[in-house]
Amino acid sequence: MKTLNYLIIITLSVLTLSSCRTTFYQVYRAVPSDRSMADKDSLVYKDENCEVTYNLWSHGGNMGFGFFNKTKENIYLNLDECFFVRNDVANDYYLDREFTQT
């Protein structure tokens, strides 16, 4: 019986200690191939219709983007077809999820 208790205590201790995980951030300096895209702390794509800003230094390393319409017309973004490619893996921008707060 004592052996079983010791075995249970050791097993629980190992499981408890092995579940601890530290969070770390890896920093990589991205240099755009087109210098016209570099703007202070962000990458910016501009044309006569819109401006797209990527702020990769935002809190938590957000891979999102800001979109500014320069025209008077509506611009529709089909987020189902928008992807961010990292390490040759395409990640969806749009996940069709809803957040509610009560």
C-alpha positions as protocol buffer text, in pm:
chain_id: "A"
residue {
  index: 1
  type: MET
  ca { x: 0 y: 0 z: 0 }
}
residue {
  index: 2
  type: LYS
  ca { x: 286 y: 238 z: 86 }
}
residue {
  index: 3
  type: THR
  ca { x: 452 y: 160 z: -244 }
}
residue {
  index: 4
  type: LEU
  ca { x: 133 y: 246 z: -432 }
}
residue {
  index: 5
  type: ASN
  ca { x: 105 y: 579 z: -245 }
}
residue {
  index: 6
  type: TYR
  ca { x: 468 y: 665 z: -326 }
}
residue {
  index: 7
  type: LEU
  ca { x: 413 y: 571 z: -689 }
}
residue {
  index: 8
  type: ILE
  ca { x: 104 y: 794 z: -710 }
}
residue {
  index: 9
  type: ILE
  ca { x: 287 y: 1086 z: -546 }
}
residue {
  index: 10
  type: ILE
  ca { x: 586 y: 1052 z: -777 }
}
residue {
  index: 11
  type: THR
  ca { x: 363 y: 1024 z: -1084 }
}
residue {
  index: 12
  type: LEU
  ca { x: 160 y: 1331 z: -987 }
}
residue {
  index: 13
  type: SER
  ca { x: 480 y: 1527 z: -915 }
}
residue {
  index: 14
  type: VAL
  ca { x: 628 y: 1439 z: -1252 }
}
residue {
  index: 15
  type: LEU
  ca { x: 306 y: 1529 z: -1435 }
}
residue {
  index: 16
  type: THR
  ca { x: 276 y: 1858 z: -1247 }
}
residue {
  index: 17
  type: LEU
  ca { x: 634 y: 1964 z: -1318 }
}
residue {
  index: 18
  type: SER
  ca { x: 630 y: 1852 z: -1680 }
}
residue {
  index: 19
  type: SER
  ca { x: 321 y: 2058 z: -1758 }
}
residue {
  index: 20
  type: CYS
  ca { x: 499 y: 2386 z: -1679 }
}
residue {
  index: 21
  type: ARG
  ca { x: 595 y: 2567 z: -1996 }
}
residue {
  index: 22
  type: THR
  ca { x: 765 y: 2900 z: -2038 }
}
residue {
  index: 23
  type: THR
  ca { x: 664 y: 3142 z: -2311 }
}
residue {
  index: 24
  type: PHE
  ca { x: 933 y: 3299 z: -2525 }
}
residue {
  index: 25
  type: TYR
  ca { x: 936 y: 3535 z: -2820 }
}
residue {
  index: 26
  type: GLN
  ca { x: 1173 y: 3500 z: -3110 }
}
residue {
  index: 27
  type: VAL
  ca { x: 1277 y: 3832 z: -3263 }
}
residue {
  index: 28
  type: TYR
  ca { x: 1358 y: 3854 z: -3632 }
}
residue {
  index: 29
  type: ARG
  ca { x: 1436 y: 4174 z: -3818 }
}
residue {
  index: 30
  type: ALA
  ca { x: 1253 y: 4172 z: -4151 }
}
residue {
  index: 31
  type: VAL
  ca { x: 1401 y: 4391 z: -4422 }
}
residue {
  index: 32
  type: PRO
  ca { x: 1174 y: 4457 z: -4722 }
}
residue {
  index: 33
  type: SER
  ca { x: 1320 y: 4396 z: -5065 }
}
residue {
  index: 34
  type: ASP
  ca { x: 1153 y: 4717 z: -5185 }
}
residue {
  index: 35
  type: ARG
  ca { x: 1278 y: 5007 z: -4969 }
}
residue {
  index: 36
  type: SER
  ca { x: 970 y: 5214 z: -5058 }
}
residue {
  index: 37
  type: MET
  ca { x: 768 y: 4983 z: -4830 }
}
residue {
  index: 38
  type: ALA
  ca { x: 973 y: 5066 z: -4517 }
}
residue {
  index: 39
  type: ASP
  ca { x: 811 y: 5327 z: -4291 }
}
residue {
  index: 40
  type: LYS
  ca { x: 944 y: 5370 z: -3934 }
}
residue {
  index: 41
  type: ASP
  ca { x: 814 y: 5069 z: -3739 }
}
residue {
  index: 42
  type: SER
  ca { x: 590 y: 4918 z: -4004 }
}
residue {
  index: 43
  type: LEU
  ca { x: 574 y: 4796 z: -4362 }
}
residue {
  index: 44
  type: VAL
  ca { x: 346 y: 4993 z: -4592 }
}
residue {
  index: 45
  type: TYR
  ca { x: 212 y: 4915 z: -4939 }
}
residue {
  index: 46
  type: LYS
  ca { x: 63 y: 5216 z: -5121 }
}
residue {
  index: 47
  type: ASP
  ca { x: -101 y: 5274 z: -5456 }
}
residue {
  index: 48
  type: GLU
  ca { x: -359 y: 5521 z: -5589 }
}
residue {
  index: 49
  type: ASN
  ca { x: -650 y: 5325 z: -5436 }
}
residue {
  index: 50
  type: CYS
  ca { x: -542 y: 5209 z: -5093 }
}
residue {
  index: 51
  type: GLU
  ca { x: -274 y: 5184 z: -4827 }
}
residue {
  index: 52
  type: VAL
  ca { x: -201 y: 4860 z: -4642 }
}
residue {
  index: 53
  type: THR
  ca { x: 6 y: 4880 z: -4322 }
}
residue {
  index: 54
  type: TYR
  ca { x: 166 y: 4582 z: -4149 }
}
residue {
  index: 55
  type: ASN
  ca { x: 282 y: 4645 z: -3791 }
}
residue {
  index: 56
  type: LEU
  ca { x: 480 y: 4334 z: -3704 }
}
residue {
  index: 57
  type: TRP
  ca { x: 608 y: 4494 z: -3382 }
}
residue {
  index: 58
  type: SER
  ca { x: 264 y: 4524 z: -3226 }
}
residue {
  index: 59
  type: HIS
  ca { x: 183 y: 4358 z: -2894 }
}
residue {
  index: 60
  type: GLY
  ca { x: 213 y: 3981 z: -2918 }
}
residue {
  index: 61
  type: GLY
  ca { x: 354 y: 3993 z: -3271 }
}
residue {
  index: 62
  type: ASN
  ca { x: 18 y: 4044 z: -3439 }
}
residue {
  index: 63
  type: MET
  ca { x: 37 y: 3946 z: -3805 }
}
residue {
  index: 64
  type: GLY
  ca { x: -269 y: 4153 z: -3894 }
}
residue {
  index: 65
  type: PHE
  ca { x: -280 y: 4462 z: -4111 }
}
residue {
  index: 66
  type: GLY
  ca { x: -444 y: 4802 z: -4138 }
}
residue {
  index: 67
  type: PHE
  ca { x: -631 y: 4901 z: -4454 }
}
residue {
  index: 68
  type: PHE
  ca { x: -696 y: 5262 z: -4561 }
}
residue {
  index: 69
  type: ASN
  ca { x: -918 y: 5343 z: -4859 }
}
residue {
  index: 70
  type: LYS
  ca { x: -791 y: 5650 z: -5049 }
}
residue {
  index: 71
  type: THR
  ca { x: -1089 y: 5669 z: -5284 }
}
residue {
  index: 72
  type: LYS
  ca { x: -1451 y: 5773 z: -5246 }
}
residue {
  index: 73
  type: GLU
  ca { x: -1566 y: 5430 z: -5369 }
}
residue {
  index: 74
  type: ASN
  ca { x: -1622 y: 5123 z: -5153 }
}
residue {
  index: 75
  type: ILE
  ca { x: -1348 y: 4862 z: -5157 }
}
residue {
  index: 76
  type: TYR
  ca { x: -1448 y: 4510 z: -5062 }
}
residue {
  index: 77
  type: LEU
  ca { x: -1194 y: 4270 z: -4914 }
}
residue {
  index: 78
  type: ASN
  ca { x: -1270 y: 3902 z: -4949 }
}
residue {
  index: 79
  type: LEU
  ca { x: -1095 y: 3782 z: -4635 }
}
residue {
  index: 80
  type: ASP
  ca { x: -1177 y: 3420 z: -4721 }
}
residue {
  index: 81
  type: GLU
  ca { x: -908 y: 3455 z: -4988 }
}
residue {
  index: 82
  type: CYS
  ca { x: -652 y: 3650 z: -4780 }
}
residue {
  index: 83
  type: PHE
  ca { x: -356 y: 3467 z: -4632 }
}
residue {
  index: 84
  type: PHE
  ca { x: -38 y: 3545 z: -4443 }
}
residue {
  index: 85
  type: VAL
  ca { x: 248 y: 3316 z: -4547 }
}
residue {
  index: 86
  type: ARG
  ca { x: 505 y: 3239 z: -4278 }
}
residue {
  index: 87
  type: ASN
  ca { x: 773 y: 2973 z: -4323 }
}
residue {
  index: 88
  type: ASP
  ca { x: 603 y: 2848 z: -4641 }
}
residue {
  index: 89
  type: VAL
  ca { x: 276 y: 2787 z: -4450 }
}
residue {
  index: 90
  type: ALA
  ca { x: -35 y: 2988 z: -4546 }
}
residue {
  index: 91
  type: ASN
  ca { x: -236 y: 3110 z: -4245 }
}
residue {
  index: 92
  type: ASP
  ca { x: -592 y: 3238 z: -4289 }
}
residue {
  index: 93
  type: TYR
  ca { x: -665 y: 3595 z: -4187 }
}
residue {
  index: 94
  type: TYR
  ca { x: -1036 y: 3521 z: -4164 }
}
residue {
  index: 95
  type: LEU
  ca { x: -1145 y: 3237 z: -3936 }
}
residue {
  index: 96
  type: ASP
  ca { x: -1525 y: 3294 z: -3940 }
}
residue {
  index: 97
  type: ARG
  ca { x: -1554 y: 3318 z: -3564 }
}
residue {
  index: 98
  type: GLU
  ca { x: -1757 y: 3538 z: -3335 }
}
residue {
  index: 99
  type: PHE
  ca { x: -1665 y: 3680 z: -2997 }
}
residue {
  index: 100
  type: THR
  ca { x: -1933 y: 3777 z: -2748 }
}
residue {
  index: 101
  type: GLN
  ca { x: -1903 y: 3949 z: -2416 }
}
residue {
  index: 102
  type: THR
  ca { x: -2171 y: 3940 z: -2149 }
}
